Amino acid sequence: MRPLSILSSTLAVTVLLTSCSSGTDGSDRAVTPGVTADAVVIGTHQPLTGAASPGFRHVSTGARAVFDYINDNGGIHGRRIEYQVQDDAFDPAQTQEATRSLIDDQEIFAMLGGLGTPTHEAVIEELNEAGVPDLFVSSGALAWDQPEVYPHSYGFQVDYTREAKIQGQYIAENFPGDRVGLLYQNDDVGPSSHAGIEQYLTEEIVAWESYDPGVPELAGQVEELKRSGAEVAVCHCIPAFLALAVLEATAIGYTPQWVAPSFGGDVAVATGLIEEYAQGTAAENVPPEAFLDGLIITAFLPMAAQREDPWTEFFLEIHERYNEGTPFTDTTVYGMVQAVLFAQVLMEAGPDLTRESLLGTLNSHEWTGPGLVPFNATEDDHSGYAGVMVVQHHAGEEPEILQEPMVTDSDGGEVLPFELDRPSPDEVSLFGGAGG
């Protein structure tokens, strides 16, 4: 890849801009919250502290790095992107306070990537009633794909049902006859994931164990998985609980084939947590990277360890410039992709920006970029990414691709291969354009 400074000049001129505005003079634009002649203000709620923080606090650092990069290259249509991040500690009550502050005090133009199912469910009605574009929610819940109820809200990551469905198909084909145990978070993750995986695995499932994300304890659940004889353990867990589960299993001599989803399989994050949790235990002398060696993961984005992927290479260059001293993880990439997708939509919406023109642009284009599978965003489909690939982690190496990207729906449709024509970073315009 060419140096970032050279790439910047190329990106600025690669795409024809389309204006989708309902007005053209300054007075029309002045009434759009969060939009001025030289800035667009967007916001998000993130768990910068609290139980979910170790796994997800770098979503916003990834997004901010991309926005800093865009701003340093002149912004979009003459406007800087002002990215306001509010900490909600993964607490719905705090999410409500944070969102009201973003709407009333910061006067945001749009919400981007609000993180968490229970947290975002607490504010989705308020955002839609206020007419705030609620883009690319950081959760695999099906709630964000209800355009008839929440016309301003759009999903981002592959939903829990589709992802688990593809996991089930892969396990059924590659571990025939093996007993399967499920460990899952006791919110929407559980029933949504079950609805997918049980389309391919029924009698094979011998254990269903849930956990509360507010209670960092899994000894009993892992004991039950071992007692059930599960040879494959599917952990529909966030990274903190994947780390706990693997440590607990090792402590009792339980060695199943672990399978993790995209939202929990950030190996760099989980490895760091394993090292932390192992302190003062018999496991502290074991190299932390050894615990996740062989982990099977599903993913819809390029992974931080896939250093030959052009988008990973591009993101790493941005990360090293703007996030010096912080880890480069799959969670970082997740936030970066959200920022890239938002920038693409903003570029196409043109200089005469309104909330209506933003959503109209989002609904009327096919969006390709870093993602490995199609991204669904139309007037009738707000589901986001439509599938995953299957990889296996090998410590110190690039992930091994076990199954190329597959797509499906969240109902009873087939799991099908899909080859996406992904543009390179050189072919995607992220900044520049006529002034607002």
N, C-alpha and C positions, 0 to 999 in steps of 0.2 A: 504494500500500500504506500502511496505517496505521503510525504510529511503532511501533518495536519494543516500547516499554514498554506501549503499549495492546494490541498483538498478544499480549503475554505473558499478560495476564489472560484473553484469549479462548481461547488454546490450552489453558489449564489445565482448561477445563470442557467441551470439545467432544466427548468420547467416553465411552461407557459402559465401565467397567472390568470385566474378567472375571478371576476368580481361578482358576488352574489348578494348585493345589498339592497335594502328597501329605501335607501336615501343616499344622497350624494353630498349634501352641504354640511358644514360644520355644526349647525344647530341640530340636525338630525342625530349626528353621532354623539353630541354632548349629552343626550338623554339616555344613552346606553351605559348602565353601571359598569364601572371598572375599565372603561375605554376612554383614553384621551388621545391627543394628537401624537404623543410620544411614548405611551405606555399602555399595556394590557395587564390588569391585575387579576391573578387567579389564586385560588387557595386550595388547601387540603387539610384533612385531619389525619394524623399519624400517631402511632404509639411510640413516641420518643422515649417514654419511660414506661414502667409497668411490666407485667408478665410477658407481653408479646414483643416488647422492645428488642430483646436480643436477636430475634429472628427477622424483624422487619424495619428497624430504624433506618436502614440504609436505602430503603425505597426512595425516600425524599432526598437523600444526598445524591443518589444517582440522577434523579430528575433535575435537581438544582444544577448539577454539573453541566448537563446538556443546555439548560437555559442560560447559564453563564457563558457557555461557548457561543450560543446564538447571539446573545447580547453583545459580546465582544466583537462579533462580526457584523454589527449594525442593526440587529433585531429583525423583525418581520414587518415589512411595509412601514419602516421608519419607527416602529414601536418596540421598546424594550418589554420583555416579559418579567413582571414582578410576581414572584412566587412566594406566597404567604403560607407558612407551615404552622399549624396549631397542634400542640401536643394534647391528645385526649386520654393518654395512658390506657387505651383499650377499654375505656369505661363509657358506656352509652350516655350517662348523665353528663360527663365531661364533653362528649362529642356534641351534644346539643348546645352546650355553652360555647364551644369552639366554633360551631357552624353559625350560630347567631352573631357571634363577633365578626366572622368572615363576611356575612351578608350585610350586617348593619354598620359595623365600624370600618371594615376594610373595603366594603362595597365591591366585592369581587365580581368579575365578569362571568366566571365559571368555576365550578369545583372540579378538580382533577385528581382522580385516583384515591378518593377517600377510602381508608383501609378498614376492613373487618366487616363481618356479617352482622353481629348484634349492634355494633356501633353505627354502621351506616343505615341499618333499618330504622334506627332512632331518628334519623334526620331526612330520610328520602322524601317524605311527604312535604316537609317544610321547604326543601329545595325546589320541588316541583310546583308547589303553590306560589313560590316567589318567582318562578320562571327562570331559575338559574340552571344553565346547562350543567348536568351532573355526569361528567364523562369518565369512563374507564375505571369503574369502581374496582378496588383491589380486594376482590372476593370472588369465589366461584359459585356463589349462591344464584339460584334461578330468579330471584326477586328482581334483579336489575333488567331482566328481559321481559318486561311487561309494558310494552309501549302504549297499550290501550289504557293503562292505569297510571303509569309514570312516563309520559312522553319525553321528558327531559333527561332521563337516566339511561346510561349505556354500560353494559358489562365490558370487561377487558379480558381477563384470563379465561381459559377454557373452564366451563362450568364443572362442578364436582361430579355430576352424573356422566357426562361425556368422558371425562378423564378416567373415572372408575370403570366405565364400560370397556374402554380400550385396554385398561389393565386386566380386566376379567377375560377378555378375548385372548390376550397374550398369555396369561397364566394357564388358561384352559388348553391352549395349543402347545405350550412349551413345558408345562409341568403336569402332564395328564395323570390323573389319579392321586395327586398329592393332596393332602389335607391342608386347608387354608384357614388361618385365623385372622380376624379383623380387629384392629385397634383404632379407635376413632374418637374425634372430639364430639362432645355431647350437645352440639347445636345443629345447625342446618347441614354441616359437613356429614354427619352420620346418615340420616335418611336419604339425603341426595346421593351420597356415594353408594349406599346399598342399592338404590334403584338402578344404578349402572352396573356394578360388579355382579349383581345377582341375575342379570340377563345372560351371563355366561357361566356362572358358578352357582350351583344350588346345593346339591348333596355334598359337594366338596368342602363347604364352609362348616367348620366344627366349633368355632368360637366367635362370639361377638363381645368385645370388651370396650367400654367407653371410658373417657376420662373428662374431668372438668379442667379447663385451661387455667382456672384460678387456684388449682390444688396441685402443686408440683410433686406428685407421688404416683408411681406406677407399679410398685412391687406386686400388689395383689393382681393387677391385670396381667402382668407378664407371667406370673405363676400360673394363672388360668390358661394362658396361651400354651405354655409348656405342658400342662396337665392334659390339655385337649389333644395333644399329639400333632399340632399344626406344624407342617413342614415348610410352609410359606406363610410369612407374617406380613400382612399389608397394613402399613401404618398411615392411616389418613390423619396425619398429625402435622402440627407446625414444628419447625426445627427444634425447639426446646424439648418437645416431648419425644421426637425421634431420638434425640441424644439420650434422654432419660431411659427410653425403652431399650435401646441397644446396650447401655451400661447395665441395666437390671438383668437383661437376658444373659450377658456375659458372666455376671456374678453368680448365676445359678446354673451355669453350664448349658444354656439353651441357645442353640445355633441354627435358627431357621434361615431360609432365604428371605431377607428383608426386601420389601417393595415400598417405595415412597412416592408421593405425588409431587407435582411441580411446586406446590405451595409449601411443602415441607422438606423437599430433598435438596436444599442448598447445602452442599457438602462442606464448603468452607465455613459457613456459619455453624453447622452442627458439630463439626470437628472442634472448633473453638469452644463450644459449649461442653463437649465431652471432656476436654482438657480441664475446664473449670470445675465441672461436677465431680471429676475423678479425684480431685485433691483430697488427701486424707483417707483415701480408700485403697484397697488392694490393687485397683486399676491404675493408680497414679504413675506407676513405673512402666506401663504399657504405652507405646507411641500412640497418641490419640487418633492418628490417621488410620491405624490398623482396624479400628472398630467398624468403620464404614466400608472397608475394602470389600468389593463384590455387591454393594448395594445396587438394586435395580431402581431406576428413576424414570418417571415420565416427564416430558418437557415440551413446551410449545414455542419456546424462544431459544436462540443460541445460548449456550452455557458459557460461564466465565472461563471454564477450563478448556474450551474449544478454541484455542488461540489461533488456529488457522482459518476460522470463520471470518470473513471480511468485516462483518458488523461487530463481532467481539473485538477484533483488532482496532476498529475505529473507536469503540467505547473505551477500550483500555487507554488509548491515547488521550481521550478527553479526561478520563478518570485520573491519570497521572498528572495532568496539568491542573485540574481543579479540585481534586479530592486527595491531595498528597497526605500520606499518613493514615489513610483509612483502607480497609480491605476491599479488594475487588471481588465481588461475589455474584452469584446468580440473582440475589435480591437487588444488588446495585444495578445489574443489567435490566431487571424488571422495571425499575423506575426510569431508567434511561429510555427504554422502549416507549413507555407512556409519554414521555416528553417529546420524543421524535414523532410519534403519531399525532400528538396535539399540534406540534409545529407544522406538520404536513397539512392538517386541516386548516390551520390559521393561514398558511400561505395560499391555499386554494380559495379560501373565503374572500380574499382580496382586501384592499385598503379600506373600503367602506363597511366597517365591521359592526354587526349587530348580533345579538343572541340568536335571532331567527336565521340570519345568513350563515352563522356557524353551524347550526343544526341542519339546515338545508344542504349545506356543502357536505357534511358528514354523511347524510343519508343518500346522497346522489353520486358517490364515487366508490370505486373499488380501491381499497387501501392495501398496498403492499410495501414492505420494508424489511425490518429485521425479523419479523415473525416467520415461523416455519410452516404455518398452515393458514388457510383463509381467515380473514377478519370480517365478521358479519356486522354490518351497521347500515340498516336501511330503515325506512319509515315503519316497517312491520317486524323487523328483526334487530334487536339490540343485544344479541348474545355475546359478541366478541369473538375470540379465537375458537376454532371449531374442532380441534383435535390435538394430538400429541405424538411425539416419537417416543421410543423406549430405548434407554441407554443403560449401561452398567458402569459404575464407578470403579476404577482401579487406582489405588493410591499412587500418586506421582506420575500418572499418565493422563492422556486425554481420554474422555469418556468413550467407551466402545458402543457404537450404535448397534443395538440388537434388532430393532425394527424401525424402518423408515417412517416418517410422519403418516399417520392415518387420521381420517376424519369420520365423524358420525354426528348424530343428533342426540337430544336428551330424551328421546322416546324409544321406539322399538326399531329404528332404522339400522341398516347394516353398518359395520365398520369397514371402511374402504380406504385403499391407498390413495394418496393425492400428492402429485408432484407440483410444487409451487415454483413459479418463475420469480425468484426473489431478486429485486434490484440490488446493486451494490451501493454503498454509501455515496459513491461518486455520482450516482444517477438520481439521487433524491435531494430536492432543494429544501433546505431548512431555514434559510434566512434570505434577506434581500427583498426586492420588490418595490413597487411604487409606494411613496409615502402616503400616510393616512390623512 
